[in-house]
Amino acid sequence: MAVVFKKPALIRDEPFHYCPGCTHCIVHRL
């Protein structure tokens, strides 16, 4: 299985409830 999406280096290794890099996790934390 090929990697379709990789986390950007700027994104810290933290558990996300949604796909990493998208703004859903930011909205969820507010």
OpenMM code with the backbone's topology and positions (N, CA, C; nanometers):
from openmm import Vec3, app, unit

residues = "MET ALA VAL VAL PHE LYS LYS PRO ALA LEU ILE ARG ASP GLU PRO PHE HIS TYR CYS PRO GLY CYS THR HIS CYS ILE VAL HIS ARG LEU".split()
positions = [
    Vec3(0.0848, -0.1193, 0.0000),
    Vec3(0.0000, 0.0000, 0.0000),
    Vec3(0.0884, 0.1244, 0.0000),
    Vec3(0.0724, 0.2059, -0.1001),
    Vec3(0.1555, 0.3255, -0.1135),
    Vec3(0.1059, 0.4353, -0.0204),
    Vec3(0.1989, 0.5190, 0.0226),
    Vec3(0.1630, 0.6315, 0.1088),
    Vec3(0.1045, 0.7416, 0.0219),
    Vec3(-0.0211, 0.7738, 0.0461),
    Vec3(-0.0883, 0.8750, -0.0343),
    Vec3(-0.0678, 1.0131, 0.0253),
    Vec3(-0.0676, 1.0184, 0.1572),
    Vec3(-0.0548, 1.1478, 0.2242),
    Vec3(0.0426, 1.1351, 0.3392),
    Vec3(0.1410, 1.2243, 0.3417),
    Vec3(0.2386, 1.2236, 0.4503),
    Vec3(0.2243, 1.3521, 0.5301),
    Vec3(0.2472, 1.3412, 0.6605),
    Vec3(0.2374, 1.4602, 0.7446),
    Vec3(0.3498, 1.5560, 0.7127),
    Vec3(0.3205, 1.6847, 0.7021),
    Vec3(0.4259, 1.7835, 0.6831),
    Vec3(0.5190, 1.7847, 0.8033),
    Vec3(0.6437, 1.8226, 0.7811),
    Vec3(0.7432, 1.8242, 0.8880),
    Vec3(0.7062, 1.9261, 0.9957),
    Vec3(0.6262, 2.0251, 0.9596),
    Vec3(0.5887, 2.1286, 1.0558),
    Vec3(0.4848, 2.0785, 1.1557),
    Vec3(0.4122, 1.9761, 1.1148),
    Vec3(0.3104, 1.9217, 1.2042),
    Vec3(0.3777, 1.8346, 1.3095),
    Vec3(0.3506, 1.8639, 1.4353),
    Vec3(0.4098, 1.7848, 1.5434),
    Vec3(0.3413, 1.6492, 1.5529),
    Vec3(0.4150, 1.5513, 1.6036),
    Vec3(0.3588, 1.4176, 1.6177),
    Vec3(0.2643, 1.4133, 1.7374),
    Vec3(0.1419, 1.4525, 1.7129),
    Vec3(0.0402, 1.4495, 1.8165),
    Vec3(-0.0800, 1.3735, 1.7629),
    Vec3(-0.1528, 1.3107, 1.8512),
    Vec3(-0.2718, 1.2375, 1.8060),
    Vec3(-0.3786, 1.3325, 1.7528),
    Vec3(-0.4240, 1.3069, 1.6330),
    Vec3(-0.5270, 1.3907, 1.5724),
    Vec3(-0.6569, 1.3120, 1.5623),
    Vec3(-0.7677, 1.3810, 1.5815),
    Vec3(-0.8967, 1.3161, 1.5651),
    Vec3(-0.9358, 1.3114, 1.4179),
    Vec3(-0.8711, 1.3951, 1.3386),
    Vec3(-0.9019, 1.4017, 1.1966),
    Vec3(-0.7729, 1.3873, 1.1175),
    Vec3(-0.7830, 1.4005, 0.9882),
    Vec3(-0.6646, 1.3846, 0.9046),
    Vec3(-0.5603, 1.4911, 0.9401),
    Vec3(-0.4336, 1.4535, 0.9526),
    Vec3(-0.3302, 1.5505, 0.9873),
    Vec3(-0.3115, 1.6553, 0.8782),
    Vec3(-0.2950, 1.7776, 0.9169),
    Vec3(-0.2728, 1.8849, 0.8212),
    Vec3(-0.3980, 1.9648, 0.7907),
    Vec3(-0.5153, 1.9034, 0.8127),
    Vec3(-0.6379, 1.9773, 0.7842),
    Vec3(-0.6762, 2.0628, 0.9038),
    Vec3(-0.7697, 2.1523, 0.8850),
    Vec3(-0.8056, 2.2473, 0.9905),
    Vec3(-0.9102, 2.1920, 1.0860),
    Vec3(-0.9590, 2.0716, 1.0607),
    Vec3(-1.0607, 2.0156, 1.1486),
    Vec3(-1.0079, 1.9977, 1.2903),
    Vec3(-0.8826, 1.9545, 1.3024),
    Vec3(-0.8260, 1.9338, 1.4360),
    Vec3(-0.8129, 2.0664, 1.5096),
    Vec3(-0.7829, 2.1743, 1.4371),
    Vec3(-0.7701, 2.3058, 1.5005),
    Vec3(-0.9071, 2.3526, 1.5491),
    Vec3(-1.0087, 2.3339, 1.4683),
    Vec3(-1.1441, 2.3739, 1.5055),
    Vec3(-1.1923, 2.2904, 1.6236),
    Vec3(-1.1538, 2.1634, 1.6251),
    Vec3(-1.1973, 2.0740, 1.7319),
    Vec3(-1.1373, 2.1140, 1.8659),
    Vec3(-1.0169, 2.1704, 1.8636),
    Vec3(-0.9499, 2.2083, 1.9875),
    Vec3(-1.0035, 2.3389, 2.0451),
    Vec3(-1.0673, 2.4194, 1.9628),
    Vec3(-1.1187, 2.5482, 2.0117),
    Vec3(-1.2400, 2.5289, 2.1026),
] * unit.nanometer
topology = app.Topology()
chain = topology.addChain("A")
for resn in residues:
    res = topology.addResidue(resn, chain)
    for name in ("N", "CA", "C"):
        topology.addAtom(name, app.Element.getBySymbol(name[0]), res)
